[in-house]
């Protein structure tokens, strides 16, 4: 397994934050959001937390999908992990359940390759500046976000709101869900985010 495959799988995961979760004999819809630590977070059912064999299928169980073997850890939205629960809501809106889980990726399968989970759990070095970056891009760069999304193969975004920024791309919430504008190669610094977006948009 090459670094290129791990990078491709990571970008695929970030572009598909919705899918199915299999636990026990059940398989239901789920939406996840990235966290600064590299874990995922989701609104979950009690039965998911009790399962010892849990699999995420992003976006489904087709041959081209990303399949993740995961471990769920219950967290409290009113405790120190409340910020990442809020992050899920910023990405997806109202949660379907009242319980929350931090999701560790143990292993993955993508395009016939097996990938160590740590390769997909990337800490965001821009996390401390992410709120300010989102605000700046939403204030002054909405048109560039729309054009950059189209250049990345996304659908036409209507009134997008940037909700996440990391070295590997930008997440924008729009009418059809989250659009991922991938950065390949990665953005080298916080100060490079806006110039990268402008260039990606073709300005």
Buried (B, 14 or more C-beta within 10 A) or exposed (E): EEEEBBBBBBBBBBBBBBBBBBBEEEEEEBBBBBBBBBBBBBBBBEEBBEBEEBBBBBBEEEEEBBBBBBBBEBBEBEEEBEEBBEBBEBBBEEBBEEBBBBBBBBBBBBEEEEBEBEBBBBEBEBBEBBEEBBEBBBEEBBEBBBBBBBEBEBEEBEEBBBBBBBBBBBBBBBEEBBBBBBBEEBBEEBEBBBEBBBEBBEE
